[in-house]
């Protein structure tokens, strides 16, 4: 908060200037500071890319100079990621900054579904392990087992 000099533009001494309150959005280019859907999308992609590199939130946070709690807030879309911080994250994850935005429009629900799946606990580990199975028949059998377990789980939960 800023404390202006006494008498400055009719300011009353002892009051603090703030960018919040009823008149906070009166400036033409003002934007809300709250996270948006795009912020949540960027956060989801940070999480997926971090997990695909095998990094913890703590490791990523240390690499970019923030706490793991801050990384968690970025990933959950609770906090916006500034441009320079996003650049730092991209450098650590060895991706282009545009990777966090690619396909945010026009690629439909398929891409969103894939990112949603990859955020599921254990999904990346499952994909890694599955990709290491070289025998096609064995892959089909593993897939059949997973599908059967999923159906049993659906029946149990309904």
C-alpha positions in Angstrom: 0.0 0.0 0.0 1.2 3.5 -0.7 0.9 6.5 1.6 0.7 9.7 -0.6 2.0 13.0 0.7 -0.5 15.1 2.7 -2.9 17.1 0.6 -2.1 15.1 -2.6 -5.1 15.4 -4.9 -7.5 15.8 -2.0 -6.2 12.7 -0.2 -7.0 12.6 3.5 -3.9 12.0 5.7 -3.8 8.5 7.3 -5.6 6.8 4.5 -3.8 4.3 2.3 -4.2 4.1 -1.5 -5.4 0.7 -2.8 -6.1 -0.9 -6.1 -9.1 -2.7 -4.5 -12.6 -1.5 -3.6 -15.6 -0.2 -5.6 -13.5 2.0 -7.9 -10.7 -0.4 -8.5 -11.8 -1.4 -12.0 -12.5 2.2 -13.2 -9.4 2.3 -15.3 -10.0 1.3 -19.0 -7.4 -1.5 -19.1 -7.9 -2.9 -15.6 -8.3 -6.6 -15.2 -9.3 -8.7 -12.3 -6.4 -10.3 -10.4 -8.3 -13.5 -9.9 -7.2 -16.6 -11.9 -9.2 -17.3 -15.1 -9.9 -20.4 -17.1 -6.8 -19.8 -19.1 -4.8 -19.6 -15.9 -6.2 -23.0 -14.8 -5.4 -24.5 -18.2 -1.8 -23.3 -18.0 -1.6 -24.7 -14.4 -2.8 -28.1 -15.6 -0.2 -28.2 -18.3 2.5 -27.2 -15.9 1.5 -30.1 -13.7 1.4 -32.6 -16.6 4.7 -31.5 -18.0 6.4 -31.5 -14.5 5.2 -35.0 -13.8 6.3 -36.2 -17.3 9.8 -35.0 -16.4 9.6 -36.8 -13.1 10.0 -33.6 -11.0 8.3 -33.0 -7.7 6.7 -29.7 -6.9 9.5 -29.0 -4.5 12.2 -29.6 -7.2 10.4 -27.4 -9.7 9.9 -24.7 -7.0 13.6 -24.8 -6.1 14.6 -24.5 -9.7 12.5 -21.4 -10.3 12.9 -19.9 -6.9 9.5 -20.4 -5.3 8.1 -22.7 -2.6 6.3 -26.0 -3.5 3.1 -24.4 -2.2 3.4 -21.7 -4.9 3.9 -24.3 -7.6 0.9 -26.1 -6.2 -1.1 -22.9 -6.5 0.0 -22.4 -10.1 -0.9 -26.0 -11.0 -4.4 -25.7 -9.4 -5.0 -22.4 -11.2 -5.4 -20.5 -7.9 -2.5 -18.1 -8.7 -1.6 -16.6 -12.1 1.8 -17.3 -13.5 3.6 -14.2 -14.6 5.4 -14.2 -18.0 8.9 -14.3 -16.6 8.0 -17.1 -14.2 6.4 -19.0 -17.0 9.6 -18.6 -19.0 11.6 -20.0 -16.1 9.2 -23.0 -15.8 9.5 -23.7 -19.5 13.3 -23.6 -19.3 13.3 -26.1 -16.4 10.8 -28.4 -18.1 12.7 -28.0 -21.4 9.6 -26.9 -23.4 8.6 -23.8 -25.3 6.5 -21.3 -23.5 3.9 -21.8 -26.1 3.5 -25.4 -24.9 1.4 -24.0 -22.1 -1.0 -22.4 -24.5 -0.9 -24.6 -27.6 -4.4 -25.7 -28.5 -6.2 -23.7 -25.9 -8.7 -22.7 -28.6 -10.0 -24.8 -31.5 -8.6 -28.2 -30.6 -11.7 -29.1 -28.8 -12.4 -31.5 -25.9 -10.0 -34.2 -27.0 -7.0 -32.3 -25.9 -8.6 -31.2 -22.7 -9.6 -34.8 -22.0 -6.0 -36.0 -22.6 -4.7 -33.3 -20.2 -7.4 -34.2 -17.7 -6.4 -37.9 -17.9 -2.7 -37.1 -17.5 -3.5 -35.1 -14.3 -5.0 -38.3 -12.8 -2.9 -39.7 -10.0 -0.6 -42.4 -11.4 -1.5 -41.8 -15.1 1.9 -40.9 -16.3 3.5 -43.8 -14.3 1.0 -46.1 -15.9 1.8 -44.9 -19.4 5.5 -45.2 -18.8 5.2 -48.7 -17.5 2.8 -49.7 -20.3 5.1 -48.3 -23.0 7.9 -50.5 -21.7 6.0 -53.6 -22.5 7.3 -54.7 -25.9 5.2 -57.8 -26.5 1.9 -56.7 -28.4 -0.1 -59.7 -27.0 1.0 -58.9 -23.5 0.0 -55.3 -24.0 -3.5 -56.4 -25.1 -3.8 -58.6 -22.1 -2.8 -55.8 -19.7 -5.2 -53.5 -21.4 -8.0 -56.1 -21.0 -7.2 -56.4 -17.3 -7.3 -52.6 -16.8 -10.6 -52.3 -18.6 -12.1 -55.2 -16.5 -11.0 -53.5 -13.3 -12.5 -50.2 -14.5 -15.8 -51.8 -15.2 -15.9 -53.5 -11.8 -15.1 -50.2 -10.2 -17.9 -48.5 -12.1 -20.4 -51.1 -11.1 -19.3 -50.9 -7.5 -19.7 -47.1 -7.4 -23.1 -47.1 -9.1 
